[in-house]
Amino acid sequence: MLAPSAASDHQPNRPRPRGRPRGSATQDLRQKHLGLPHFAFLRAWLQGFDLAQAWDRFLAFQGESGDLRHVRATRARLWMQLLDDAQALNDSLPPEQRIDDVLERLQSRESKPKLVELPSLETFCSEQGLELDFYSEQELLQLMREHYGLDQVRDESDQESFSQDGVQISPQVRALNTLQTYLAKPLLPTDSIALWVSAALSRRLALAGVATVDDLVRLQAACGPTWYRKVQGLGQVRADRLLGWLQSHGLLDAAAAKPVAEIVATAIVPLEQLGIPQALQGRSGGFRAMGPNAYGAECDQQAWDAWLRPYEGQPRTWETYRREIERFVLWAVLERSRALSAMTTADCLAYRDFLTRPPARWVSGGVRPRSAASWRPFRSGGLDPVSVRHGLGVVRNLYAAWLEAGYVVANPMATVLKQVKLPAPAADAKRGFTAEQWRWILAQVPVVAQGLRARRLAALLRLLTETGLRLDELVRARMGALEPIHLEPEPDSGHTEEELAYLLHVEGKGGKPRVVPMSAALVDQLLELHQLVDQVNPAAGSCADLERPLLGALQGPVGQRGGEARVAMGRAGLYKLLKRFFRRLARLAVKQGRQDADRLAAASTHWLRHTFARQAIAQDAPIGVVQEVLGHSSQRTTSEIYVLQERTRLVRAMLQVHRTGRT
């Protein structure tokens, strides 16, 4: 067999193949480096976003053609280089440090996406805590579509589209993020500009004296907003893209650059999917303490994870705090290009304004699963003042804990709430129903529900309006938390026998324990409901089970044998059940010519808590007693309901005086 040189000599007149030599495109690409923008572009592609839009947002700064054919070809070349570089990296690592599993997850992209088998309507309802008979089939199908993101429009002819159900994408994105920490070249001021932009754009910049990234920064600083006029053939749009690229890497102060292309919406992802650039991870944040810290954290993510960890036993609290920290982290990284440990008070004030008016790309327009491409940190636009105060308070508490743990040396959020005049949170005392409205509502229960469902709905309404329990407290309440007490007859009451009542022990807001009185009649109604459920479902177990929820599902999850009595109604399912009930009542109210249809349509579970307070105060219950039963930390909240009731009494009394005077 001839060596290459010999073969060449043996056929001197062999015609040269047309086109570029084999592999020349790869060689050209490998003269450059894979940087954070390239990983961001590939991440957007893996997540199923529009390829052309991802190019415009992440790689258009390079100055190359945005033609879709070129974009697809570039994507393919970048992907092949990533696989080659990853394999070379893996081969260079010691056996115990190799990343075979990462490569396996990454290369699964090349195989056909697996189809996800959707559950039946019965299984879906059981998993989500929904009542099968409480919704029409069309409504249940719509809920399922929203939950699984099936309303996302996909072009089946586009080979770049990919499953957005999270089953395959999430592992691949995590693999890509892992490789990014190994392979992504950071943008340095000393880098040749030719490493990052197209050859044509590089030549134009060179004619203007721009040979390095730092030269570009200096040109912008020296010439101001019209710096691009020094570069032949460079317009404002491409100039803004270049400044946005520099700003995203922290090489250009946000205040120094005029408005640039906005950060791409595809970068707004749940916190667990966010690939934070190394420069923004907080390993050397401006306010990082120099010594060790109580968390043992080396970066901001480890520090906020350590702060959240103690709340894992309180799911609602953890979820609320995680949501606020997630919004803050995404904004800090994507909008300010700062690590959390480098945020200033000015940044925090800007964040306050952001919460009230987030850009449209930050808003989903409805409930979206975290695995959906359309997920966003805000559902319906800016937050109201109460929610803004809450969000800023959570972030302030995070920094306060960091300061105490020795992770940072300052709390940039400490003075923000003092400087900003936000109205203090206050309960809307007008939420709730009058006695007449409540009688009408109870009369409609047999109209909208039948059988056991009607009995359970009646028990639910009575339970919430006679105890004032919060939704979370009701979901967690068990029969074993009921303590019977025997009340001695009051003097001059005419009764000689003791009266049986109950105390329900609950864990309230902030983990504070309290007791809630319950009448024997209400407990008897619950026990009667349990007995009826047990008759229909003998496998449910004993109605005397101490772990049985006060109000449980009428049947357990599909496929479960026995133990259905212990299946509590989920928080979401209970909320949706009551919302659906009130919407049906609103339609009935319209048909009957009532004037309160809008109030019924707006009602929710919390309205029943207010109804309890209004009824108690109307029957002259001391305000301190009502406050204690409700678990209000401040009497101010309870007082607002009291003031409303007193105002109603005053108006009625004066109207009666006027009527009497006219007769």
Steps between C-alpha positions, in 0.01 A plus 500: 500500500644835398569775751316826437808665353564205272141491385522864413814442295349197328204701362644842421226593255204409726253791483447696820148450642271799473410697813680532830717214629326245721497614861587863422178627656581317822851639494367855464261451789767353723708813466239653731388407846171382644390777733196571713297634203554174310384295797199729544412452131526121525302503825217692332501247216487206743204660674309519172500876444487660158848462353500829310393693809766327710760601240384863503523517877818305570729492197393786272773717659753301294384680187427188297197435281171430675368294209333191647707265284819655634364493855419129474838421350674695777294322762604164357867599496487633855332181615763281336780709647340475843484121472860481377632733769302318768637164388856638492452641848365169628794309350743732675350452844611232748265199505346600834414850370359414159162633399363209297151553641501865390596403145233231493229746604621758252513261203148376568394812307592322180244225557130537442328660799299258704129556508352567841197293581229724640290366787130439479263772616431301818871466583566867418216614729626277780858625467396866495235477772215583259145374532415297189127567523543868579631591152378434150717281280592803289615691809710207619662465158585871503655468847706204379616692193611791716676273751702312237558803278312341211377835375850593388498540122767290328593480135523129429699573182778674694763244585631727775175474701527277799289365782427759766363262760821514708561123492789513252584869489583556864774233524654633179494858618665391824764315296557808287535714812755256641707513182473877500693512827780300335505630145360851481774754443440817702509828310819684595592863422824378344326264257541569132170628366542255211442213743142605556361675191486421130802558280323780311403686817844441647661667198272804529575536869874466432484795260360704791785393725311223683722193529395372843185491710645772721553720193127474429414600857736797478357613165149504643614689809692758297237570234178450697166393350609562141819296524389267224536776243876450526456150353425487130180311421396456864148617580329569830322162513821300473674744733233443765551126464872536561443716808245253629757222460760698698248596766383141547859405585541784747755684283276801443315676778124506443488875556773559240310334217190637340203261478611181329320193376306349786609176659336215316181357646641150458747583779211554743478147632432342840785537743603134479553537122689828510861485389662781701821632343805440714557873541153535656511204737618713791827329574655844525194724535554860598353449848631148567662456841863393477495237775304175535121506537257292703347351185832376366382653172744582223252673270165675516297198389637289783420785739138548394446122495632485858263780601198326345581153638350549852161576340474172311277363776254785432412450132290814458757723666784342304311542173423866575859583597642308204275692261618838632868400497457358149363829370781694662775270369362500145473878501849546647661270243298584189426869550785632718778252420590485868551229757270516803800562726588804289158669501481858627217697658451675167453159339241407760307822442500423129372151579211653696399693188541186289253307718230759435559513122676189365554499121256292300757228432507426876123431513341168402141619489375203704600191693776303325685188619867558576593259221320707235690736271237768569569500877581844641555634856185718480156376407303819432725804503625721781442428867276701727660702783439227758670236285787737424557555871491126560746427220745764618462375856599147404811626322586722796473201732729301270768765518453537876560128543803517271638787704452309826660188349806698395440449127468872416606819675191712421125474440412712194128453562512614864387859439292453186165453672571799725572722200206381293152595616299190428164457666507246779312178421143510613214255477208590276225504756237515227576144395244270653126444489207652682260283697244517217758407238620210710151357542452516122838334438422206729162456330675454162718207610242233397459679167865470394595171667332172596560204726824476694646793312216723617547381858872561488452845345254595773740375768786691338309828494389459859847402615668804345239752614474363856875475563668762279772251406749590231509274196838349593384439855192313381699281260735395783230455767443143626235341720767417756553874558149535647488526878157458666422735785201516734373847584329556831163679478521876537323659797145616426502311169226263606714199393608238751699264275851540368534596134732303271730697267836444330830675458685448173878532539651656187837631390433848375688754295870506577475165679316654796271252678149601601168341589176554311164428672257273319143416594392144565241538223770578245714204610193274486438618142857407406475158665170431323665587167789264579259217575317551171830496310600177678173337400559580134867406522547220759873482425549853631558389857360607834334838534670518842843517337689782674696577182185549300463852354208708621391509136652247265469387142204278431731249336873443503749519216437266209651160565523545877345228712363608834599797709288744299373645826845645559512680164462871571368736240791686345534873552465573128209261461313647796555854376382416148198313635378807690585740217299284263213494749493880531512546123197276464326702767582817307325360192200403712494847651482656153212273405315589820556872453721543807735798521797319657612280210832684465582449867417131477721460193790664686456297819761249614584290805628806689159663474363229727761591761380859485140384515581320826647821644205711389248258646692473828531877543135549402409270791705718740798267531790698660749615237787346696330159491443524125864603449622200701280251314604639162865502595551865400837623620369857515165617630496757222394240243212380715407859591432589138225240487369628835496861373307395191238327713470801731463730199218280370324514837537880510347548156210266576430676830492844338279379216257368759501838673419676172220255422348550846519877466302497175213299643 
